[in-house]
Amino acid sequence: MICKIITNPFEEIIGMGSLASNILVSFVRVFAGYFMAVVTAVPIGIFMGYSKNINRFFNNFFNLFKPVPPLAW
């Protein structure tokens, strides 16, 4: 029993069909999050480019995250 699990660890998961559905759910979540980020960030970026007041307002907020190293994201 243990030898079968060690040699074919994904056989049971693929055979049950849960792996494909879990991957699909994960992709939907990733794309939904990406879509929400784009819908939010692109208009903010455009407005920041057009208006100094909006740029100052959001720039202070974004500067809070500058001390965080990029690898921490």
Beta strands, then each sheet from edge to edge (+ up, - down):
end
